[in-house]
Amino acid sequence: MSVVRRLGPALLAPVLAVVVALVISSAVMAALAVNPFDVFGVMLDFGETPGQQITAMVVIVNRAIPLFLSGLAVAVAFRMGLFNIGVEGQYRLATIVAAAAGAAVTLPGPLHIGFIVLVAVVVAALWAGIVAVLKVTRGVSEVISSIMMNFIALGIASYLLTGPFRGSPEGASIIATADIPESGQMPGLNGIFDLFGLANPPRQLYGFLLIAIVVGVLIAVLLNRTRFGFDLKASGMSPSAASASGVNARAMVIKTMLLSGAVAGLIGLPDLLGNTHSYTTDFTAGLGFLGIAVALLGRNKPFGIALAALLFAFLDRSLVPLQIADYPSSVVTIVQGTIVLAVVVANEIARRVARRSAAGGTAAPSGGPTAGDGSTGAVPTPPPPGSTDQRQGAQL
């Protein structure tokens, strides 16, 4: 019973958001003369044979891995009240540089993969570091600067792909970097299915899943069990109070953005190392922006982000079955959009429930909204640009 009381407020917002999103989506579909139950039936149909069902689950997990990493990158900044909207540009630039670097060298397998990962992490962290430096030295809102840095990063990536890093021949329909050698390609995890006697799907389960799990655990420990995590939360709650207690607010802004950027550098690697082995003009885009919705729905907690990533991956996987069944694929977009809208309302409801619980003489449960965890207030977003907390680095 105590576990339910502790987790109830924490689960209230995301569960309510999903329910509200389903209700609104059903109403929109009904208005469009589309039977919502038929649509949901198609979305939940994973196939008739065990092979088809396992393949569908592999597709969902593979899609969830970069979404999970994207949500983590956004959540790290959220926990300090920073809004790293530049995750999109950070991972795109990091991925193309890592792809070119990985194709240019030949190393033993593990070292080659490690080299590619290191390059991606460093590039993305340095790109995010520019946003942090602008904030602490010139007082530039990270929202504005990171949006601008997105355009610059995408422009640089386009130039590099069509210029110095181009590996495809002239006249090719898809421009790509040179392929990464086999030593730099990450093997899949399909051996797990053979181990348990399950059907081996034609798609490979990304080996990067293991790295994503390790990163999630490390981020959870770092944010919740270390002095750095405490300082990060304290700086997000009140920069002036944190500074008075000996926390360097400027340094925390830089460290937080570097960490957020480093995690963002991993987003494109599951596809790069496990599938495409090169960066192309049709490389997966939009993961940085989806990460914001994933982080919000997951309440900025690694476990919650993992569940939210699986939900969004499930919705993305539903696009093809809906098109085959001649239903509008825009249904998925409607569901995703209403989830983002509903989570704002749900977070506000959860916050008010916690406040009433505290006002009634009962301490807010530890699993509920807690100041500094990114879930305080109606939505775990930073103060408006130009506010005192938003310009903390310039004032301290």
C-alpha positions, 0 to 999 in steps of 0.5 A, spaced: 500 500 500 505 504 501 508 503 494 502 505 491 501 511 495 508 513 493 508 512 486 501 514 485 502 521 484 508 520 480 504 516 475 498 520 475 500 525 470 503 521 465 497 516 465 492 521 465 495 524 459 495 518 455 488 517 457 486 524 455 490 523 448 486 517 447 479 520 448 481 527 444 484 522 438 478 518 438 473 524 438 477 527 432 477 520 428 470 520 429 469 527 427 473 525 420 468 519 420 473 514 422 472 508 427 477 509 432 476 502 435 478 499 428 484 504 428 486 502 435 485 495 433 490 496 427 495 499 431 495 493 436 495 488 431 502 485 431 501 480 426 499 472 426 505 468 426 510 469 432 515 471 427 511 477 425 510 479 432 517 478 434 519 483 428 514 488 430 517 488 437 524 489 435 522 495 430 519 498 436 525 497 441 530 499 435 526 506 435 525 507 442 533 506 443 534 513 440 528 516 443 530 514 450 537 517 449 534 523 446 529 524 452 535 523 457 539 529 454 533 533 454 531 531 461 538 532 464 537 540 462 530 540 465 533 538 471 536 544 472 531 548 469 534 549 462 531 548 456 536 544 451 532 545 445 538 544 441 538 536 441 536 536 434 542 539 431 547 536 436 546 529 434 545 530 427 552 534 427 555 529 432 553 523 427 555 525 421 562 527 424 562 520 427 560 517 421 566 520 417 571 519 422 569 512 423 570 511 416 576 514 415 580 509 420 581 502 421 581 499 428 580 493 432 572 492 433 571 494 440 576 500 439 573 502 433 566 502 436 569 506 442 572 511 437 566 513 433 562 513 440 567 518 443 567 522 437 560 523 437 560 525 444 565 530 444 562 533 438 555 534 441 558 536 448 562 542 445 556 544 440 552 544 447 557 548 450 557 554 446 550 555 448 552 554 455 558 559 454 553 564 451 548 564 457 554 564 463 558 570 459 553 574 455 546 572 459 543 569 452 537 565 453 539 557 452 532 557 448 534 562 443 541 560 442 540 553 442 534 554 436 539 558 432 545 553 433 540 548 430 540 551 424 547 552 424 548 545 425 544 542 420 547 547 415 554 545 417 552 537 416 549 539 409 555 542 407 559 536 410 555 531 407 555 534 400 562 536 400 568 534 404 565 528 407 561 525 401 562 518 400 557 516 394 559 517 387 556 523 383 549 522 380 547 518 386 540 519 388 542 518 396 548 522 398 552 519 403 558 518 407 563 513 406 561 506 409 564 504 416 568 498 416 565 492 419 570 493 425 566 499 426 559 496 426 555 494 432 553 487 432 545 485 433 542 482 439 538 477 435 542 471 439 537 472 445 531 470 441 535 463 439 537 463 447 530 463 449 527 458 443 524 464 440 523 465 432 529 469 429 526 475 426 529 478 419 531 485 423 537 485 428 535 488 435 540 493 435 546 492 440 546 499 442 540 497 446 546 495 452 549 502 451 543 505 452 541 501 458 548 503 461 547 510 460 540 510 463 543 507 469 549 512 470 544 518 469 539 516 474 545 514 479 548 521 477 542 525 478 539 522 484 545 519 488 551 524 487 553 531 489 553 533 482 545 531 482 544 535 488 547 541 486 544 541 479 537 540 482 539 546 487 541 550 482 535 549 478 530 551 484 534 557 486 541 559 483 542 565 489 540 560 494 545 555 491 550 560 490 550 562 497 551 554 499 557 554 495 555 552 488 558 555 482 552 556 478 556 558 472 560 552 472 553 548 473 550 551 467 556 549 463 557 542 466 549 541 465 549 543 458 556 539 456 552 533 459 546 534 456 550 535 449 554 528 450 548 524 451 545 527 445 551 525 441 549 518 442 542 519 439 544 517 432 549 512 433 544 506 434 542 507 427 549 509 424 552 503 427 547 498 427 543 499 420 545 504 415 553 504 417 553 511 414 550 518 414 545 519 408 541 525 406 535 521 409 538 519 415 533 519 421 531 526 423 526 529 428 529 525 434 531 531 438 524 534 438 521 528 439 525 527 445 522 533 449 515 530 449 518 523 451 522 527 457 515 531 459 511 524 459 517 520 462 517 526 468 524 527 467 526 520 470 530 515 466 525 509 467 519 514 466 523 516 459 524 509 457 516 507 458 515 514 454 520 512 449 516 505 448 510 508 447 512 513 442 516 508 438 509 504 438 506 510 435 511 511 430 511 503 428 503 504 427 504 508 421 505 503 416 500 498 418 495 504 418 497 506 411 496 499 409 489 498 412 488 505 408 487 509 414 490 516 415 497 516 418 495 523 421 492 519 426 499 517 429 501 525 429 494 527 432 495 522 438 502 524 439 500 531 439 495 530 444 499 527 449 504 533 449 498 537 450 495 533 455 501 532 459 501 539 460 494 539 463 496 533 467 502 535 470 498 541 473 493 537 476 498 532 479 502 538 482 495 541 485 494 534 488 501 534 491 500 541 494 493 539 497 496 533 500 501 538 503 496 543 505 492 538 509 498 536 513 501 530 510 507 530 506 507 530 499 509 523 497 517 522 495 514 519 488 510 526 487 513 532 484 519 535 487 522 541 487 528 541 482 526 534 479 524 538 473 517 536 474 515 542 479 509 546 476 505 545 471 510 543 466 517 541 467 520 547 463 525 552 465 522 559 467 521 564 461 527 567 457 529 573 461 527 571 468 531 571 474 533 564 474 533 564 466 539 569 466 542 566 473 549 565 469 550 572 467 548 575 474 552 570 479 
